[in-house]
């Protein structure tokens, strides 16, 4: 899965389920650093925002801010990848 595909899927916030949100995050950021709670913190490749920390909620649907968190992290990852590619071409 490419970042663009993931961002496209996350646009439709009404249809995304919590397990799918976790799967997308795991694809790009690895397994969450879960330590016996219902929180799913992911390690990102930068310091500061955006961070990814999901909390499982009832009814299997993520909260809108959780989807926005992942979208922001994916956009930042995409921008970092583009910067690295541009720096490699110099």
Helices and strands as residue ranges (DSSP letters): H 3-11, H 18-29, E 39-42, E 52-55, G 58-60, H 64-89
